[in-house]
């Protein structure tokens, strides 16, 4: 079925642990959780995944490892995740030979060098209303359909305000940036319900061949690159039900939007991924004593090269 056909969206309930264990065979699965200052939620996310799925801690064995990539946290995120049972790496400590830059995409790119799974499952650290069926739903199509390379989550997205009250549905950057861009330039992908979803899974062999934006453009880039290289039929969607996370301030959404647009537009041209340090200035305004005053933020829009193109620094002759 076409990815634009609503009937093509599977449900997480379609995949049972027993059936997936049988389909898994020798395939290895790594769950990767990028985290920055998420000490309040990351421990529970890690603990629930390990309890249900990691054999060494009494789980089913569907997941072989849970790895948290700590991106310059100033709180106890890394410590809390480690106490919950995850393997924790700081982004800056991974491949120091290539340096480090801020960003979610940087954390996901670097996770390739400290994980071993044939399938990589990315889960955000700030979830407060979710279930471990997220894992079975995301790995299901990859373990049961050979043509699938990428699985995108579909869910309802209520937002929670600072007082814990539920607000309107989230996904403002999706609705105002990603979806209009796809409608204009990639209508064959218009049926992707959550093009920017933070929960997704991909075959390592595919991800290792992609240039990866260092910031929030990582999700749209993975979607476009997968469709371009393997065809739209290589993208699957799974309905996970409900996902709740913290509310983002409206002025931070502009920075996210720039990174999404930069990654998408780069894939319309023949340009390479660009230098990892590339930035653009985003001008926003706030009223001050002298009227509306500009505030310019540098937004990282560079990309990392395909992981498969980099030499192993531990190999003979590689850079130290």
C-alpha positions as CSV (number, residue, x, y, z in Angstrom):
1,X,0.0,0.0,0.0
2,X,1.1,3.6,-0.6
3,X,2.4,5.6,2.3
4,X,-0.4,8.2,1.4
5,X,-3.1,5.6,2.1
6,X,-4.4,5.9,5.7
7,X,-4.9,2.1,5.7
8,X,-1.2,1.7,5.4
9,X,-0.7,3.1,9.0
10,X,-0.2,0.1,11.3
11,X,-1.1,0.0,14.9
12,X,1.3,-0.8,17.7
13,X,-1.2,-3.4,18.8
14,X,-0.4,-5.3,15.6
15,X,2.9,-6.3,16.9
16,X,3.2,-8.7,19.9
17,X,6.5,-9.3,21.8
18,X,6.3,-13.0,21.1
19,X,5.9,-12.6,17.4
20,X,8.6,-10.0,17.2
21,X,11.0,-12.2,19.1
22,X,10.4,-14.9,16.6
23,X,10.9,-12.5,13.7
24,X,14.0,-10.9,15.3
25,X,16.3,-13.9,14.9
26,X,19.9,-12.6,15.0
27,X,18.9,-9.0,14.5
28,X,20.1,-6.7,17.2
29,X,18.2,-3.7,18.5
30,X,19.5,-0.6,20.2
31,X,17.3,2.0,21.8
32,X,18.9,5.5,21.8
33,X,17.7,8.3,24.0
34,X,19.1,11.7,23.3
35,X,18.8,13.9,26.4
36,X,19.7,17.3,27.7
37,X,18.6,18.5,31.1
38,X,15.9,15.8,31.4
39,X,16.7,14.5,34.9
40,X,13.0,14.5,35.8
41,X,11.8,12.1,33.1
42,X,14.8,10.2,31.6
43,X,15.1,7.7,34.5
44,X,11.5,6.5,34.1
45,X,11.8,6.2,30.3
46,X,15.0,4.1,30.7
47,X,13.6,2.0,33.5
48,X,10.4,1.0,31.7
49,X,12.2,0.0,28.5
50,X,14.8,-2.0,30.3
51,X,12.2,-3.8,32.6
52,X,10.1,-4.8,29.6
53,X,12.7,-5.6,26.9
54,X,16.3,-6.1,28.1
55,X,17.0,-9.7,28.9
56,X,19.8,-9.1,31.4
57,X,17.3,-7.2,33.6
58,X,14.5,-9.7,33.3
59,X,12.9,-8.4,30.1
60,X,11.9,-10.2,27.0
61,X,15.2,-9.8,25.1
62,X,13.6,-7.8,22.3
63,X,16.1,-4.9,23.0
64,X,19.8,-5.6,23.3
65,X,20.9,-2.2,24.7
66,X,19.6,1.1,26.0
67,X,22.0,4.0,25.4
68,X,21.5,7.6,26.5
69,X,23.5,10.3,24.8
70,X,23.8,13.2,27.2
71,X,24.1,16.5,25.3
72,X,25.8,18.9,27.6
73,X,23.3,18.6,30.5
74,X,23.8,20.9,33.4
75,X,21.6,18.7,35.7
76,X,21.8,15.1,36.8
77,X,20.5,13.6,33.5
78,X,23.4,11.3,33.0
79,X,23.6,10.1,36.5
80,X,19.8,9.5,36.7
81,X,19.9,7.5,33.4
82,X,22.9,5.5,34.6
83,X,21.2,4.6,37.9
84,X,18.1,3.5,35.9
85,X,20.3,1.0,34.0
86,X,21.2,2.8,30.7
87,X,24.7,3.0,29.2
88,X,25.4,6.7,29.2
89,X,27.8,8.6,26.9
90,X,28.3,12.3,26.7
91,X,28.1,13.6,23.1
92,X,31.4,15.4,23.5
93,X,33.2,12.2,24.5
94,X,32.2,10.3,21.4
95,X,34.6,10.5,18.5
96,X,36.6,13.4,19.9
97,X,38.7,13.4,16.8
98,X,35.8,15.0,14.9
99,X,35.0,17.5,17.6
100,X,31.5,18.3,18.9
101,X,28.7,20.8,18.3
102,X,25.4,21.3,20.0
103,X,22.2,19.7,18.8
104,X,19.9,16.7,18.8
105,X,21.1,15.5,15.4
106,X,24.6,15.5,16.7
107,X,23.6,13.2,19.5
108,X,21.9,10.8,17.1
109,X,24.7,10.8,14.6
110,X,27.3,10.1,17.3
111,X,25.2,7.3,18.7
112,X,26.2,5.2,15.7
113,X,29.7,5.0,17.1
114,X,28.7,3.7,20.6
115,X,25.9,1.3,19.7
116,X,25.8,-2.1,18.1
117,X,22.2,-2.6,17.0
118,X,21.2,-3.5,13.4
119,X,18.1,-1.5,14.2
120,X,18.3,1.9,15.9
121,X,15.2,3.1,17.8
122,X,15.2,6.8,18.8
123,X,13.1,7.8,21.8
124,X,12.9,11.3,23.3
125,X,13.8,11.7,27.0
126,X,11.0,14.1,28.0
127,X,8.0,11.7,27.6
128,X,5.5,11.9,30.4
129,X,2.5,10.0,28.9
130,X,3.5,7.0,26.8
131,X,3.9,3.2,26.9
132,X,6.6,0.7,26.1
133,X,4.4,-0.3,23.1
134,X,6.3,2.5,21.5
135,X,9.2,0.1,21.2
136,X,7.3,-2.8,19.8
137,X,5.4,-0.6,17.4
138,X,8.6,1.1,16.0
139,X,10.6,-2.1,15.6
140,X,7.7,-4.2,14.3
141,X,7.8,-3.2,10.6
142,X,11.6,-3.4,10.5
143,X,11.6,-7.0,11.8
144,X,8.7,-8.2,9.7
145,X,9.0,-6.4,6.4
146,X,12.3,-6.5,4.5
147,X,11.6,-3.5,2.3
148,X,11.1,-1.1,5.3
149,X,14.1,1.0,6.2
150,X,12.5,3.7,8.3
151,X,9.5,3.7,10.7
152,X,7.8,6.9,11.8
153,X,5.6,7.2,14.8
154,X,2.0,8.5,14.5
155,X,0.3,9.8,17.7
156,X,-1.9,12.3,19.3
157,X,0.2,15.2,20.7
158,X,-1.4,17.1,23.6
159,X,0.9,19.7,25.1
160,X,1.3,20.3,28.8
161,X,1.8,23.8,30.1
162,X,4.0,24.9,33.0
163,X,1.2,24.1,35.5
164,X,0.6,20.6,34.2
165,X,-2.6,21.5,32.3
166,X,-3.3,20.1,28.9
167,X,-3.3,22.6,26.1
168,X,-4.1,22.4,22.4
169,X,-2.4,19.7,20.3
170,X,1.4,20.1,19.7
171,X,3.2,20.0,16.5
172,X,3.3,23.6,15.5
173,X,6.5,23.4,13.6
174,X,5.1,20.4,11.8
175,X,1.9,22.2,10.8
176,X,3.4,25.5,9.9
177,X,6.7,24.5,8.4
178,X,7.2,20.8,7.6
179,X,3.8,19.9,6.2
180,X,3.6,23.0,3.9
181,X,7.1,22.3,2.7
182,X,6.2,18.7,1.8
183,X,3.0,19.8,0.1
184,X,5.0,22.2,-2.1
185,X,8.0,20.1,-2.9
186,X,7.4,16.5,-2.0
187,X,3.7,15.8,-2.3
188,X,4.4,12.0,-2.5
189,X,5.3,12.3,1.2
190,X,2.2,14.3,2.2
191,X,0.7,11.3,3.8
192,X,3.4,11.2,6.5
193,X,1.4,12.2,9.6
194,X,4.3,13.1,11.9
195,X,7.3,14.0,9.7
196,X,9.1,15.5,12.7
197,X,8.3,12.9,15.3
198,X,11.0,12.3,17.8
199,X,10.2,8.6,18.0
200,X,11.4,6.7,15.0
201,X,13.4,3.6,14.0
202,X,15.8,3.0,11.2
203,X,18.1,0.3,9.9
204,X,21.7,1.1,10.9
205,X,22.9,0.3,7.3
206,X,20.6,3.0,6.0
207,X,21.3,5.7,8.6
208,X,25.1,5.2,8.3
209,X,24.9,6.2,4.6
210,X,23.1,9.5,5.3
211,X,24.5,13.0,6.0
212,X,22.9,14.1,9.3
213,X,21.9,17.6,10.3
214,X,23.3,18.5,13.7
215,X,20.1,20.1,15.0
216,X,16.4,19.5,14.7
217,X,16.5,18.9,11.0
218,X,17.6,15.3,11.6
219,X,14.1,13.9,11.4
220,X,13.0,15.5,8.1
221,X,16.4,14.7,6.7
222,X,16.1,11.0,7.5
223,X,12.6,10.9,6.0
224,X,13.7,12.6,2.7
225,X,17.0,10.6,2.4
226,X,15.2,7.3,3.0
227,X,12.6,8.0,0.4
228,X,15.1,9.3,-2.1
229,X,17.5,6.4,-1.7
230,X,15.1,3.5,-1.2
231,X,11.7,4.7,-2.4
232,X,8.6,5.9,-0.6
233,X,7.6,2.3,0.0
234,X,10.6,1.9,2.4
235,X,8.9,4.3,4.9
236,X,6.3,2.8,7.3
237,X,4.1,4.5,9.9
238,X,2.8,3.1,13.1
239,X,0.1,4.6,15.3
240,X,1.4,4.7,18.9
241,X,-1.7,6.3,20.4
242,X,-0.9,9.3,22.7
243,X,2.4,11.1,23.4
244,X,2.7,13.9,25.8
245,X,5.8,16.0,26.4
246,X,6.7,19.4,27.7
247,X,5.6,22.6,26.0
248,X,8.3,24.5,24.1
249,X,8.3,28.3,24.3
250,X,7.1,29.9,21.0
251,X,10.4,31.8,20.5
252,X,12.4,28.5,20.5
253,X,10.2,27.2,17.7
254,X,11.7,29.6,15.3
255,X,15.1,28.1,15.8
256,X,13.7,24.6,15.2
257,X,11.9,25.8,12.1
258,X,15.1,27.2,10.6
259,X,16.9,23.9,11.1
260,X,14.0,22.0,9.6
261,X,13.9,24.2,6.5
262,X,17.7,24.2,6.1
263,X,17.8,20.4,6.1
264,X,14.8,20.1,3.7
265,X,16.0,22.8,1.3
266,X,19.5,21.3,1.2
267,X,18.0,18.1,-0.1
268,X,16.4,20.0,-3.0
269,X,19.8,21.0,-4.3
270,X,22.9,19.2,-5.3
271,X,24.8,20.8,-2.4
272,X,26.7,18.6,0.0
273,X,25.8,18.4,3.7
274,X,27.8,21.6,4.4
275,X,30.3,22.3,7.1
276,X,29.4,21.1,10.6
277,X,29.9,24.6,11.9
278,X,27.6,26.3,9.4
279,X,25.2,28.8,11.2
280,X,22.6,31.3,10.1
281,X,21.4,34.3,12.1
282,X,17.7,34.3,13.0
283,X,16.3,37.7,14.0
284,X,13.4,37.8,16.4
285,X,11.9,40.8,18.2
286,X,10.8,41.6,21.7
287,X,9.4,44.9,23.0
288,X,12.0,46.9,25.1
289,X,12.3,50.4,26.5
290,X,13.1,51.7,23.0
291,X,10.4,49.8,21.2
292,X,10.8,46.5,19.4
293,X,14.3,45.4,19.8
294,X,15.9,42.7,17.6
295,X,17.5,39.6,19.1
296,X,19.7,37.6,16.7
297,X,20.4,34.0,17.5
298,X,23.0,31.9,15.7
299,X,21.3,28.6,14.5
300,X,23.4,25.6,13.6
301,X,22.5,24.3,10.2
302,X,25.6,22.2,9.4
303,X,25.6,18.5,8.8
304,X,27.8,15.6,9.7
305,X,29.0,13.3,6.9
306,X,27.7,9.8,6.5
307,X,29.1,7.7,9.4
308,X,30.0,5.0,7.0
309,X,32.4,7.4,5.3
310,X,34.6,8.0,8.4
311,X,37.6,5.9,9.2
312,X,37.6,4.0,12.5
313,X,40.0,6.0,14.7
314,X,41.1,2.8,16.4
315,X,42.1,1.1,13.2
316,X,45.7,1.1,12.0
317,X,46.5,4.2,10.1
318,X,43.4,6.1,11.2
319,X,43.7,9.5,12.8
320,X,44.0,9.5,16.5
